[in-house]
C-alpha cells in the first residue's frame, strides 16, 4: 500500500505544478502571446476553467465506478498533455480556448485520486493523509509559481505551456508504472452495498450545508488570485515576475511551517482545536493587510492568510469524509468539488469585472467580506460540527 500512496502523492505534486504554472500570470500570458489586455477576458478564461472542472469531475466519478481509476487516468492525463502541447501551437486566442478547455476537462480526472486514496485509509488517518496532500500541493504551488515566473520572464509563454504538458505526461507515466506493477488491483477495495434511501437523505442534509460554506469560502479565497501579481507590482514598484511568483507562493511556505508546528504538538499528545471560526477571522485579517499600500503589509498578510487557509481546508475536507461513507467518497467528493469550483467560478467572473471597474484593491475588500460571511455561515449552518478537536495531522491537504 505504501508504494501506491507514495505514487499518488507524486502524481498530486505533478498535477499541482502543471495546473499552477500560469495561475498567477494569465494577464501577462494573454498580453504577451495574443496581445489581449482585458481584465474581463482573464476572468472569463479562469471561470471557463472552473466550469470545465466542475462539470466533468462528476462524470469521471461515475465512469470510475466501471473502469479502474488508474486506468482511466492513464488515458485522460495523456489526452490532457497532448491537448496542452497542441495549444502551444494555437495562432489566436480562440484556438487557445478551444484546445485548453477540453484539456482542463481531462485534467480534472486526477482529482479522483483523493477519494481513491481515502478509501484505502482508515478514518483515523484521514487528517494525516489530507494533510500530507496539503503540504504537497503547497510545495508544488511554490515550485510552480517560482518556475512559472522565471520561465515567463526568461523563456516566454510557449515554454510555460510545455512545462504544463510535462506535468500531465508525468502523471500518465506514474499511472502506467502502477498498472504494470499490479498495485492498482491490489489496492482497489470491494464495492460496499448501497445505504438505504433514508440514510442517504440524512447524509445529504449534513453534506450540503458544508458544501454551501465551502462555496463561499473558495469564492473569497480565490477572488484575489487572478490579479495578485499585478497588485504586488503596483505595491512594490517591481516588475520582477519571479519575485511576484514567490510572494504569491508564501502561503505554501507557511503551510510547511504549520506542518512542523502540528507535528510537534502531536508528538506531545496534544490535539488541535476545531478552529474554523477563528481561522476564518484570521484569514480576513490577512486579506485586509494585503490590500494595504505597503509591501511589508502585503507580506505579513500573505503569512496570516496562508496559515488560515492551511487549517481551514484540512478541517473542512476531514469533515466531509466524516459525513460520507467509503463507498460514496468519490461521489461526495465530486459534489464537494463542484461547489468548490462554483465558488472559484463566481470569483473568476467577479474578479475580472471588479478590477475592470474599480481597480485591483477592491478584490481584497470583497474577499474580506466573504470571509466574514463564511464565519457567520459556519455558526448558522453547522451547529452540529464535528467533535471539539480534530486529530493533528502529520501533514495537511493544501489550500
One Martini backbone bead per residue (centre of mass of N, CA, C, O) as a GRO file, in nm:
protein
  399
    1UNK     BB    1   0.054   0.064  -0.017
    2UNK     BB    2   0.291   0.265  -0.006
    3UNK     BB    3   0.362   0.294  -0.312
    4UNK     BB    4   0.085   0.409  -0.386
    5UNK     BB    5   0.088   0.659  -0.207
    6UNK     BB    6   0.346   0.781  -0.320
    7UNK     BB    7   0.245   0.801  -0.614
    8UNK     BB    8   0.002   0.986  -0.556
    9UNK     BB    9   0.165   1.218  -0.444
   10UNK     BB   10   0.332   1.261  -0.702
   11UNK     BB   11   0.090   1.322  -0.883
   12UNK     BB   12  -0.004   1.571  -0.729
   13UNK     BB   13   0.248   1.738  -0.781
   14UNK     BB   14   0.229   1.740  -1.090
   15UNK     BB   15  -0.054   1.866  -1.106
   16UNK     BB   16   0.008   2.133  -0.963
   17UNK     BB   17   0.232   2.235  -1.141
   18UNK     BB   18   0.070   2.230  -1.403
   19UNK     BB   19  -0.170   2.421  -1.304
   20UNK     BB   20   0.024   2.670  -1.162
   21UNK     BB   21   0.213   2.811  -1.367
   22UNK     BB   22  -0.028   3.037  -1.469
   23UNK     BB   23  -0.221   3.148  -1.241
   24UNK     BB   24  -0.046   3.433  -1.193
   25UNK     BB   25  -0.006   3.491  -1.543
   26UNK     BB   26  -0.244   3.547  -1.743
   27UNK     BB   27  -0.218   3.844  -1.817
   28UNK     BB   28   0.069   3.811  -1.944
   29UNK     BB   29   0.013   3.584  -2.139
   30UNK     BB   30  -0.207   3.722  -2.321
   31UNK     BB   31  -0.038   3.970  -2.394
   32UNK     BB   32   0.221   3.831  -2.519
   33UNK     BB   33   0.076   3.622  -2.718
   34UNK     BB   34  -0.219   3.801  -2.805
   35UNK     BB   35  -0.276   4.107  -2.699
   36UNK     BB   36  -0.445   4.068  -2.432
   37UNK     BB   37  -0.579   4.313  -2.171
   38UNK     BB   38  -0.834   4.206  -2.050
   39UNK     BB   39  -0.976   4.141  -1.746
   40UNK     BB   40  -1.233   3.995  -1.839
   41UNK     BB   41  -1.091   3.771  -1.995
   42UNK     BB   42  -0.941   3.642  -1.761
   43UNK     BB   43  -1.190   3.580  -1.591
   44UNK     BB   44  -1.334   3.404  -1.806
   45UNK     BB   45  -1.118   3.185  -1.829
   46UNK     BB   46  -1.110   3.090  -1.535
   47UNK     BB   47  -1.411   3.022  -1.536
   48UNK     BB   48  -1.399   2.804  -1.759
   49UNK     BB   49  -1.225   2.611  -1.600
   50UNK     BB   50  -1.427   2.565  -1.371
   51UNK     BB   51  -1.651   2.449  -1.545
   52UNK     BB   52  -1.495   2.207  -1.652
   53UNK     BB   53  -1.449   2.073  -1.374
   54UNK     BB   54  -1.741   2.073  -1.245
   55UNK     BB   55  -1.872   1.901  -1.490
   56UNK     BB   56  -1.661   1.643  -1.512
   57UNK     BB   57  -1.605   1.501  -1.241
   58UNK     BB   58  -1.876   1.346  -1.206
   59UNK     BB   59  -1.826   1.176  -1.462
   60UNK     BB   60  -1.567   1.039  -1.369
   61UNK     BB   61  -1.692   0.910  -1.114
   62UNK     BB   62  -1.890   0.731  -1.270
   63UNK     BB   63  -1.678   0.586  -1.452
   64UNK     BB   64  -1.506   0.468  -1.203
   65UNK     BB   65  -1.722   0.234  -1.145
   66UNK     BB   66  -1.615   0.072  -1.427
   67UNK     BB   67  -1.322   0.194  -1.409
   68UNK     BB   68  -1.021   0.203  -1.339
   69UNK     BB   69  -0.873   0.477  -1.219
   70UNK     BB   70  -0.585   0.450  -1.341
   71UNK     BB   71  -0.675   0.385  -1.629
   72UNK     BB   72  -0.823   0.647  -1.674
   73UNK     BB   73  -0.578   0.840  -1.622
   74UNK     BB   74  -0.393   0.745  -1.845
   75UNK     BB   75  -0.577   0.882  -2.069
   76UNK     BB   76  -0.647   1.170  -1.965
   77UNK     BB   77  -0.352   1.274  -1.926
   78UNK     BB   78  -0.262   1.227  -2.213
   79UNK     BB   79  -0.471   1.416  -2.339
   80UNK     BB   80  -0.387   1.672  -2.189
   81UNK     BB   81  -0.095   1.688  -2.297
   82UNK     BB   82  -0.168   1.703  -2.598
   83UNK     BB   83  -0.344   1.960  -2.582
   84UNK     BB   84  -0.126   2.141  -2.464
   85UNK     BB   85   0.072   2.127  -2.702
   86UNK     BB   86  -0.132   2.232  -2.911
   87UNK     BB   87  -0.178   2.516  -2.776
   88UNK     BB   88   0.116   2.619  -2.847
   89UNK     BB   89   0.012   2.646  -3.169
   90UNK     BB   90  -0.179   2.866  -3.134
   91UNK     BB   91  -0.257   3.168  -3.313
   92UNK     BB   92  -0.511   3.218  -3.131
   93UNK     BB   93  -0.731   3.265  -2.874
   94UNK     BB   94  -0.949   3.069  -2.971
   95UNK     BB   95  -0.768   2.820  -3.007
   96UNK     BB   96  -0.681   2.810  -2.711
   97UNK     BB   97  -0.956   2.760  -2.591
   98UNK     BB   98  -1.037   2.496  -2.761
   99UNK     BB   99  -0.791   2.332  -2.623
  100UNK     BB  100  -0.794   2.396  -2.301
  101UNK     BB  101  -1.069   2.310  -2.203
  102UNK     BB  102  -1.042   2.006  -2.262
  103UNK     BB  103  -0.788   1.978  -2.095
  104UNK     BB  104  -0.926   2.040  -1.816
  105UNK     BB  105  -1.126   1.809  -1.833
  106UNK     BB  106  -0.904   1.591  -1.816
  107UNK     BB  107  -0.749   1.686  -1.563
  108UNK     BB  108  -0.981   1.651  -1.343
  109UNK     BB  109  -0.944   1.339  -1.289
  110UNK     BB  110  -0.716   1.353  -1.064
  111UNK     BB  111  -0.919   1.403  -0.820
  112UNK     BB  112  -0.983   1.095  -0.773
  113UNK     BB  113  -0.735   1.032  -0.583
  114UNK     BB  114  -0.848   1.118  -0.313
  115UNK     BB  115  -1.079   0.908  -0.265
  116UNK     BB  116  -0.902   0.666  -0.333
  117UNK     BB  117  -0.714   0.704  -0.085
  118UNK     BB  118  -0.931   0.710   0.141
  119UNK     BB  119  -1.032   0.412   0.104
  120UNK     BB  120  -0.740   0.297   0.211
  121UNK     BB  121  -0.812   0.450   0.476
  122UNK     BB  122  -0.854   0.504   0.784
  123UNK     BB  123  -1.019   0.751   0.951
  124UNK     BB  124  -0.777   0.820   1.152
  125UNK     BB  125  -0.587   0.908   0.881
  126UNK     BB  126  -0.712   1.146   0.721
  127UNK     BB  127  -0.568   1.397   0.827
  128UNK     BB  128  -0.288   1.305   0.745
  129UNK     BB  129  -0.340   1.269   0.439
  130UNK     BB  130  -0.448   1.548   0.378
  131UNK     BB  131  -0.196   1.690   0.484
  132UNK     BB  132   0.008   1.573   0.288
  133UNK     BB  133  -0.131   1.690   0.037
  134UNK     BB  134  -0.116   1.983   0.123
  135UNK     BB  135   0.192   2.013   0.117
  136UNK     BB  136   0.230   1.927  -0.173
  137UNK     BB  137   0.063   2.158  -0.294
  138UNK     BB  138   0.230   2.387  -0.175
  139UNK     BB  139   0.502   2.310  -0.294
  140UNK     BB  140   0.400   2.310  -0.583
  141UNK     BB  141   0.322   2.612  -0.579
  142UNK     BB  142   0.602   2.721  -0.538
  143UNK     BB  143   0.736   2.596  -0.787
  144UNK     BB  144   0.535   2.704  -0.997
  145UNK     BB  145   0.561   3.008  -0.941
  146UNK     BB  146   0.865   3.027  -0.983
  147UNK     BB  147   0.877   2.891  -1.262
  148UNK     BB  148   0.670   3.068  -1.407
  149UNK     BB  149   0.815   3.339  -1.371
  150UNK     BB  150   1.086   3.260  -1.500
  151UNK     BB  151   0.981   3.153  -1.774
  152UNK     BB  152   0.821   3.402  -1.861
  153UNK     BB  153   1.070   3.603  -1.850
  154UNK     BB  154   1.300   3.408  -2.020
  155UNK     BB  155   1.109   3.213  -2.234
  156UNK     BB  156   0.805   3.231  -2.228
  157UNK     BB  157   0.487   3.111  -2.290
  158UNK     BB  158   0.555   2.842  -2.438
  159UNK     BB  159   0.718   2.715  -2.201
  160UNK     BB  160   0.479   2.694  -2.005
  161UNK     BB  161   0.321   2.490  -2.170
  162UNK     BB  162   0.536   2.266  -2.160
  163UNK     BB  163   0.533   2.235  -1.850
  164UNK     BB  164   0.242   2.142  -1.827
  165UNK     BB  165   0.267   1.885  -2.005
  166UNK     BB  166   0.477   1.738  -1.830
  167UNK     BB  167   0.285   1.683  -1.590
  168UNK     BB  168   0.086   1.500  -1.743
  169UNK     BB  169   0.293   1.281  -1.838
  170UNK     BB  170   0.384   1.203  -1.554
  171UNK     BB  171   0.113   1.087  -1.464
  172UNK     BB  172   0.095   0.874  -1.683
  173UNK     BB  173   0.352   0.719  -1.597
  174UNK     BB  174   0.259   0.640  -1.312
  175UNK     BB  175   0.013   0.477  -1.395
  176UNK     BB  176   0.167   0.271  -1.566
  177UNK     BB  177   0.345   0.162  -1.333
  178UNK     BB  178   0.115   0.065  -1.148
  179UNK     BB  179  -0.019  -0.132  -1.348
  180UNK     BB  180   0.233  -0.313  -1.398
  181UNK     BB  181   0.265  -0.376  -1.072
  182UNK     BB  182  -0.038  -0.427  -0.944
  183UNK     BB  183  -0.140  -0.202  -0.736
  184UNK     BB  184  -0.434  -0.139  -0.809
  185UNK     BB  185  -0.574  -0.415  -0.763
  186UNK     BB  186  -0.487  -0.436  -0.457
  187UNK     BB  187  -0.632  -0.151  -0.365
  188UNK     BB  188  -0.909  -0.215  -0.457
  189UNK     BB  189  -1.202  -0.207  -0.318
  190UNK     BB  190  -1.478  -0.331  -0.227
  191UNK     BB  191  -1.795  -0.305  -0.281
  192UNK     BB  192  -2.044  -0.140  -0.128
  193UNK     BB  193  -2.338  -0.117  -0.010
  194UNK     BB  194  -2.617   0.040  -0.027
  195UNK     BB  195  -2.788   0.273   0.118
  196UNK     BB  196  -3.049   0.382   0.241
  197UNK     BB  197  -3.245   0.647   0.161
  198UNK     BB  198  -3.262   0.774   0.444
  199UNK     BB  199  -2.955   0.794   0.489
  200UNK     BB  200  -2.894   0.961   0.236
  201UNK     BB  201  -3.060   1.209   0.318
  202UNK     BB  202  -2.912   1.269   0.584
  203UNK     BB  203  -2.637   1.317   0.455
  204UNK     BB  204  -2.717   1.562   0.277
  205UNK     BB  205  -2.797   1.747   0.519
  206UNK     BB  206  -2.486   1.765   0.597
  207UNK     BB  207  -2.325   1.824   0.329
  208UNK     BB  208  -2.457   2.081   0.198
  209UNK     BB  209  -2.378   2.297   0.407
  210UNK     BB  210  -2.077   2.253   0.359
  211UNK     BB  211  -2.082   2.332   0.059
  212UNK     BB  212  -2.177   2.624   0.100
  213UNK     BB  213  -1.934   2.714   0.263
  214UNK     BB  214  -1.715   2.640   0.052
  215UNK     BB  215  -1.809   2.828  -0.171
  216UNK     BB  216  -1.759   3.096  -0.018
  217UNK     BB  217  -1.467   3.047   0.060
  218UNK     BB  218  -1.352   3.013  -0.232
  219UNK     BB  219  -1.440   3.279  -0.341
  220UNK     BB  220  -1.267   3.450  -0.144
  221UNK     BB  221  -0.983   3.317  -0.192
  222UNK     BB  222  -0.985   3.354  -0.527
  223UNK     BB  223  -1.029   3.659  -0.592
  224UNK     BB  224  -0.705   3.746  -0.573
  225UNK     BB  225  -0.541   3.572  -0.787
  226UNK     BB  226  -0.543   3.679  -1.094
  227UNK     BB  227  -0.412   3.988  -0.978
  228UNK     BB  228  -0.171   3.972  -0.777
  229UNK     BB  229   0.084   4.044  -0.946
  230UNK     BB  230  -0.014   4.333  -1.006
  231UNK     BB  231  -0.039   4.430  -0.714
  232UNK     BB  232   0.257   4.388  -0.636
  233UNK     BB  233   0.378   4.579  -0.848
  234UNK     BB  234   0.233   4.834  -0.737
  235UNK     BB  235   0.346   4.822  -0.442
  236UNK     BB  236   0.667   4.761  -0.503
  237UNK     BB  237   0.776   4.855  -0.802
  238UNK     BB  238   0.801   4.562  -0.932
  239UNK     BB  239   0.858   4.351  -1.238
  240UNK     BB  240   0.937   4.087  -1.104
  241UNK     BB  241   0.810   3.767  -1.161
  242UNK     BB  242   0.957   3.590  -0.960
  243UNK     BB  243   0.884   3.746  -0.706
  244UNK     BB  244   0.580   3.732  -0.746
  245UNK     BB  245   0.566   3.422  -0.728
  246UNK     BB  246   0.680   3.399  -0.436
  247UNK     BB  247   0.466   3.570  -0.297
  248UNK     BB  248   0.227   3.395  -0.389
  249UNK     BB  249   0.373   3.131  -0.228
  250UNK     BB  250   0.374   3.181   0.082
  251UNK     BB  251   0.150   2.984   0.187
  252UNK     BB  252   0.328   2.734   0.140
  253UNK     BB  253   0.541   2.797   0.359
  254UNK     BB  254   0.337   2.809   0.592
  255UNK     BB  255   0.247   2.515   0.573
  256UNK     BB  256   0.515   2.396   0.665
  257UNK     BB  257   0.517   2.531   0.942
  258UNK     BB  258   0.249   2.407   1.038
  259UNK     BB  259   0.344   2.117   1.024
  260UNK     BB  260   0.559   2.136   1.243
  261UNK     BB  261   0.375   2.225   1.469
  262UNK     BB  262   0.183   1.980   1.458
  263UNK     BB  263   0.394   1.762   1.514
  264UNK     BB  264   0.481   1.863   1.796
  265UNK     BB  265   0.203   1.843   1.926
  266UNK     BB  266   0.161   1.544   1.869
  267UNK     BB  267   0.413   1.439   2.031
  268UNK     BB  268   0.264   1.563   2.304
  269UNK     BB  269  -0.056   1.481   2.285
  270UNK     BB  270  -0.196   1.696   2.128
  271UNK     BB  271  -0.476   1.898   2.018
  272UNK     BB  272  -0.654   2.041   1.760
  273UNK     BB  273  -0.867   2.271   1.732
  274UNK     BB  274  -1.187   2.357   1.607
  275UNK     BB  275  -1.091   2.651   1.412
  276UNK     BB  276  -1.279   2.787   1.194
  277UNK     BB  277  -1.366   3.066   1.289
  278UNK     BB  278  -1.086   3.197   1.362
  279UNK     BB  279  -0.960   3.144   1.073
  280UNK     BB  280  -1.151   3.327   0.919
  281UNK     BB  281  -1.062   3.585   1.066
  282UNK     BB  282  -0.761   3.562   0.996
  283UNK     BB  283  -0.799   3.572   0.690
  284UNK     BB  284  -0.927   3.853   0.683
  285UNK     BB  285  -0.679   4.000   0.797
  286UNK     BB  286  -0.486   3.919   0.568
  287UNK     BB  287  -0.644   4.057   0.342
  288UNK     BB  288  -0.635   4.345   0.454
  289UNK     BB  289  -0.326   4.374   0.443
  290UNK     BB  290  -0.295   4.326   0.130
  291UNK     BB  291  -0.449   4.602   0.053
  292UNK     BB  292  -0.221   4.760   0.114
  293UNK     BB  293   0.057   4.994   0.030
  294UNK     BB  294   0.251   4.796   0.178
  295UNK     BB  295   0.476   4.546   0.138
  296UNK     BB  296   0.482   4.434   0.434
  297UNK     BB  297   0.174   4.389   0.456
  298UNK     BB  298   0.153   4.180   0.235
  299UNK     BB  299   0.340   3.970   0.365
  300UNK     BB  300   0.184   3.937   0.629
  301UNK     BB  301  -0.086   3.862   0.496
  302UNK     BB  302   0.015   3.598   0.363
  303UNK     BB  303   0.076   3.451   0.624
  304UNK     BB  304  -0.205   3.456   0.757
  305UNK     BB  305  -0.357   3.339   0.516
  306UNK     BB  306  -0.202   3.068   0.499
  307UNK     BB  307  -0.270   2.957   0.777
  308UNK     BB  308  -0.577   2.958   0.747
  309UNK     BB  309  -0.604   2.781   0.495
  310UNK     BB  310  -0.471   2.528   0.599
  311UNK     BB  311  -0.672   2.470   0.831
  312UNK     BB  312  -0.945   2.482   0.675
  313UNK     BB  313  -0.917   2.267   0.452
  314UNK     BB  314  -0.872   2.029   0.635
  315UNK     BB  315  -1.129   2.043   0.811
  316UNK     BB  316  -1.338   2.032   0.578
  317UNK     BB  317  -1.244   1.757   0.457
  318UNK     BB  318  -1.266   1.584   0.706
  319UNK     BB  319  -1.569   1.635   0.740
  320UNK     BB  320  -1.662   1.510   0.480
  321UNK     BB  321  -1.557   1.212   0.542
  322UNK     BB  322  -1.734   1.186   0.799
  323UNK     BB  323  -2.015   1.222   0.639
  324UNK     BB  324  -1.936   0.990   0.482
  325UNK     BB  325  -1.861   0.703   0.272
  326UNK     BB  326  -1.656   0.494   0.111
  327UNK     BB  327  -1.865   0.429  -0.130
  328UNK     BB  328  -1.898   0.778  -0.154
  329UNK     BB  329  -1.643   0.947  -0.194
  330UNK     BB  330  -1.643   1.022  -0.494
  331UNK     BB  331  -1.923   1.154  -0.505
  332UNK     BB  332  -1.894   1.359  -0.272
  333UNK     BB  333  -1.636   1.494  -0.378
  334UNK     BB  334  -1.761   1.595  -0.644
  335UNK     BB  335  -1.964   1.782  -0.505
  336UNK     BB  336  -1.769   1.944  -0.339
  337UNK     BB  337  -1.604   2.037  -0.592
  338UNK     BB  338  -1.833   2.182  -0.732
  339UNK     BB  339  -1.860   2.406  -0.517
  340UNK     BB  340  -1.577   2.503  -0.529
  341UNK     BB  341  -1.584   2.580  -0.838
  342UNK     BB  342  -1.818   2.774  -0.815
  343UNK     BB  343  -1.665   2.975  -0.643
  344UNK     BB  344  -1.438   3.020  -0.851
  345UNK     BB  345  -1.620   3.114  -1.077
  346UNK     BB  346  -1.732   3.365  -0.938
  347UNK     BB  347  -1.453   3.490  -0.886
  348UNK     BB  348  -1.367   3.524  -1.180
  349UNK     BB  349  -1.590   3.711  -1.271
  350UNK     BB  350  -1.561   3.923  -1.044
  351UNK     BB  351  -1.265   4.006  -1.082
  352UNK     BB  352  -1.281   4.124  -1.365
  353UNK     BB  353  -1.508   4.332  -1.309
  354UNK     BB  354  -1.381   4.482  -1.067
  355UNK     BB  355  -1.111   4.569  -1.198
  356UNK     BB  356  -1.230   4.721  -1.441
  357UNK     BB  357  -1.395   4.936  -1.241
  358UNK     BB  358  -1.203   4.955  -0.941
  359UNK     BB  359  -0.961   4.782  -0.924
  360UNK     BB  360  -0.750   4.584  -0.731
  361UNK     BB  361  -0.841   4.632  -0.421
  362UNK     BB  362  -1.142   4.527  -0.424
  363UNK     BB  363  -1.092   4.220  -0.392
  364UNK     BB  364  -1.013   4.231  -0.091
  365UNK     BB  365  -1.272   4.350   0.026
  366UNK     BB  366  -1.461   4.122  -0.069
  367UNK     BB  367  -1.306   3.890   0.068
  368UNK     BB  368  -1.348   3.983   0.357
  369UNK     BB  369  -1.655   3.963   0.350
  370UNK     BB  370  -1.659   3.657   0.282
  371UNK     BB  371  -1.524   3.557   0.544
  372UNK     BB  372  -1.732   3.675   0.737
  373UNK     BB  373  -1.973   3.517   0.616
  374UNK     BB  374  -1.852   3.235   0.669
  375UNK     BB  375  -1.851   3.258   0.976
  376UNK     BB  376  -2.157   3.282   1.000
  377UNK     BB  377  -2.232   3.016   0.855
  378UNK     BB  378  -2.085   2.827   1.049
  379UNK     BB  379  -2.283   2.892   1.284
  380UNK     BB  380  -2.559   2.824   1.127
  381UNK     BB  381  -2.502   2.543   0.948
  382UNK     BB  382  -2.287   2.408   1.186
  383UNK     BB  383  -2.388   2.323   1.489
  384UNK     BB  384  -2.297   2.001   1.434
  385UNK     BB  385  -2.014   1.971   1.463
  386UNK     BB  386  -1.753   1.833   1.501
  387UNK     BB  387  -1.557   1.772   1.719
  388UNK     BB  388  -1.366   1.981   1.922
  389UNK     BB  389  -1.142   1.789   1.792
  390UNK     BB  390  -0.865   1.733   1.586
  391UNK     BB  391  -0.642   1.550   1.455
  392UNK     BB  392  -0.325   1.561   1.410
  393UNK     BB  393  -0.124   1.620   1.144
  394UNK     BB  394   0.156   1.539   0.958
  395UNK     BB  395  -0.032   1.657   0.736
  396UNK     BB  396  -0.180   1.865   0.464
  397UNK     BB  397  -0.414   1.989   0.283
  398UNK     BB  398  -0.437   2.224   0.063
  399UNK     BB  399  -0.486   2.586  -0.027
   0.00000   0.00000   0.00000
